[in-house]
């Protein structure tokens, strides 16, 4: 349900010690949620996330440990369709079945 999703995201965010890592995690999550609401596929999300993470690597914005942790968490987060919530607040169960409009 929606509450358990929020709790799971809260636990992930609090696993970071660096506030910058939390902000980057939130930014990626918000952008991916927006992409899902516009019927983008999981591979589209992966491309977006990979580009974002590569840009972080290139500018050395995070410590190596935080960077690796963020990459690992995003990998799991994107593959889990329960990470995405539809506009009505419902879990997006049809995420992997949606077709482009």
C-alpha positions, 0 to 999 in steps of 0.5 A: 500500500501507499504507506509501506512505499513511503516507509520503504523510501524513507528507510532508503533515504535515511541510509545515506549520511550525506544530504547531497546523496539524499537530494540526488536520490529524491531528484532521480525518484521524482524524475522517474515518477514523472517519466512513468506518468508519461508512459515511459518504459523501464528501459527509458528510466534506466537510460535517464538514471544511468545518465544522471549517475554518470554525470554525478561520477564525472563531476565528483559530486559525491564521495565514492561510497555514497556514489556506489550506494546510490547506484546500487539503490537506484538499480533495485528501485527502478526494477521494482514496479511498486516504487511508482505511484499513479496520480490517484495515489495507487501503486502502479501495478501495470507499470511494465504493461503500459503502452505509449500514447 
